[in-house]
Amino acid sequence: MPEKPVDAVDPVDPAGTAGPAEPNVRTLDARSLRGLAHPLRIRLLGALRHDGPATASQLADRLGESSGATSYHLRQLAAHGFVEDVPEHGKGRERWWRAVHEGTSFDGALLRDADPATSGAAEVFLQTVAATHAQEVATWVAGAHSRLARWQQGSGLSDFTLRLAPAQSEELIRGLHDLINSYRDLPEAEDTQTVRVHTHVLPRFASE
């Protein structure tokens, strides 16, 4: 089934979704997937998408990595068209980077590619996305005691169990993401914050 993370560390959703305010999305093929499928590259791309342009040094501080590592992996991301220079931000030799796209479209068929390098890269990609989701949830739970009161009802963890056929599950995912996309361009209120939305629609088979 085709899947589309809104960004490298975001939820998945069927490719071809038609909905309001659809983000600018990069569709992965085997080559670009292999260029992206490194945990640090995925984190770097996510940071640029979420927080805007930055230098390799700034990203190194933010992610707890060396500037040499972030610089190298940013150049690799640029070679595959995921990030680009921001000349208007640069001062002297300082090099700024920004994400080229808002999201990444991933086709689940890449997991079954005949080339082990491609199928392995697809597994790394999904495992890194899943690990990032888990980390974000853990961070949210750890800070729950200090959260502003007005956000107590504006955040939460939920899970549901349904009995669906594959086509019905795809319809559900499309509907969820259409609803989420409808909130993209709302005017900002005084207390607007960045909100992360995870959607996981995962079949459970009898052996699980």
Secondary structure, DSSP 8 states (H G I E B T S, - for coil): -EE--SSTTS----TT---TT---EEE--HHHHHHH-SHHHHHHHHHHHHH--EEHHHHHHHHT--HHHHHHHHHHHHHTTSEEE-GGG--TT--EEEES-SEEEEEGGGGG-SSHHHHHHHHHHHHHHHHHHHHHHHHHHHTGGGS-GGGSTT-----------HHHHHHHHHHHHHHHHTTTT----TT--------------TT-
